[in-house]
Amino acid sequence: MKHKISVFIVIISALICAFVAPNTSIRNEWLLLIGLGFFFVLSAGVLFMRMNYFVKSISRIQKPAILLTFDDGPHPENTPKILAVLKEHNCKALFFLIGSKAQQFPDLVEQIQREGHLIGNHTQHHSPFFAMMSRKKVKDEVLSGQQTLEQLCNKKINLFRPPVGITNPKIADVINQLKLKSISWNKRSFDTVFKTPQRLVRRLQFLAKPGSIILLHDNLNVTAEALPVFMEKSAQKNLEFVNESTINSFFQ
């Protein structure tokens, strides 16, 4: 809806400019400014899911708790470590799994589900070119990931997060057609950037606020190493994380 409104505003602005501008030079300058403004808004809409520009996404939980989300798993070494830490602290998380990886490690998928965590679809292959695919290929990637996870979990999977968090009209159409719930975040850990657990722990402590949905990756060593320290420090501060009694209430 926001995209349609933006396009309408751009068209109307361009028409007004064409008829009102006193001369060609000024008209061209105005049209350039309108075009640049639309480009920046469009770019922000593509790159930042929480803007809800193309598709409405949940980016915050409406309770005084913190939700940890993990993308790009399952990973044979790091996911079990992360699950152990979460179990120790009675913390439930949301794992966005890649279908092809889930097929390789079905026992981990079963463990994630058995221990009370939520599972979401992160496409079948997590292609770096996902956003540039045709609408048909986008749908095939999403639907294939959906079918893989539903077969492994023996339940309906309706939560989705696109690779890298990029959205566009094609991705939005597929999400809406398949009636999926798009889940974003409002706190990005940048665990793909930090090289040491100590720096990541400091970053997570800064981000951990009630209502936060924090983006992490369970395929990274640094995340698996930082999480125990972060959870211990959070316990000392009495920070509340999503638990067994609340995990299923957010995305009904």
Secondary structure as the mmCIF struct_conf table of DSSP 4:
data_model
#
loop_
_struct_conf.conf_type_id
_struct_conf.id
_struct_conf.beg_label_comp_id
_struct_conf.beg_label_asym_id
_struct_conf.beg_label_seq_id
_struct_conf.end_label_comp_id
_struct_conf.end_label_asym_id
_struct_conf.end_label_seq_id
HELX_RH_AL_P HELX_RH_AL_P1 LYS A 2 VAL A 20
BEND BEND1 PRO A 22 ASN A 23
HELX_RH_AL_P HELX_RH_AL_P2 THR A 24 LEU A 47
HELX_RH_3T_P HELX_RH_3T_P1 MET A 49 MET A 51
BEND BEND2 TYR A 53 VAL A 55
STRN STRN1 SER A 57 ILE A 58
BEND BEND3 ARG A 60 ARG A 60
BEND BEND4 GLN A 62 ALA A 65
STRN STRN2 ILE A 66 ILE A 66
STRN STRN3 LEU A 67 GLY A 73
TURN_TY1_P TURN_TY1_P1 PRO A 76 GLU A 77
HELX_RH_AL_P HELX_RH_AL_P3 ASN A 78 GLU A 88
TURN_TY1_P TURN_TY1_P2 HIS A 89 ASN A 90
STRN STRN4 LEU A 94 LEU A 97
HELX_RH_AL_P HELX_RH_AL_P4 GLY A 99 GLN A 104
HELX_RH_AL_P HELX_RH_AL_P5 PRO A 106 ARG A 114
TURN_TY1_P TURN_TY1_P3 GLU A 115 GLY A 116
STRN STRN5 LEU A 118 ASN A 121
BEND BEND5 GLN A 124 HIS A 125
TURN_TY1_P TURN_TY1_P4 PRO A 128 PHE A 129
HELX_RH_3T_P HELX_RH_3T_P2 PHE A 130 MET A 132
BEND BEND6 MET A 133 MET A 133
HELX_RH_AL_P HELX_RH_AL_P6 ARG A 135 CYS A 153
TURN_TY1_P TURN_TY1_P5 ASN A 154 ASN A 154
BEND BEND7 LYS A 155 LYS A 155
STRN STRN6 LEU A 159 PHE A 160
HELX_RH_3T_P HELX_RH_3T_P3 PRO A 163 GLY A 165
HELX_RH_AL_P HELX_RH_AL_P7 PRO A 169 GLN A 177
TURN_TY1_P TURN_TY1_P6 LEU A 178 LYS A 179
HELX_LH_PP_P HELX_LH_PP_P1 LEU A 180 LEU A 180
STRN STRN7 LYS A 181 ILE A 183
BEND BEND8 ASN A 186 ASN A 186
STRN STRN8 LYS A 187 ARG A 188
TURN_TY1_P TURN_TY1_P7 ASP A 191 VAL A 193
BEND BEND9 THR A 196 THR A 196
HELX_RH_AL_P HELX_RH_AL_P8 PRO A 197 LEU A 207
TURN_TY1_P TURN_TY1_P8 PRO A 210 GLY A 211
STRN STRN9 ILE A 213 HIS A 217
TURN_TY1_P TURN_TY1_P9 ASP A 218 ASN A 219
HELX_RH_AL_P HELX_RH_AL_P9 ASN A 221 GLN A 236
TURN_TY1_P TURN_TY1_P10 LYS A 237 ASN A 238
STRN STRN10 PHE A 241 PHE A 241
TURN_TY1_P TURN_TY1_P11 GLU A 244 THR A 246
HELX_RH_3T_P HELX_RH_3T_P4 ILE A 247 SER A 249
BEND BEND10 PHE A 250 PHE A 250
#
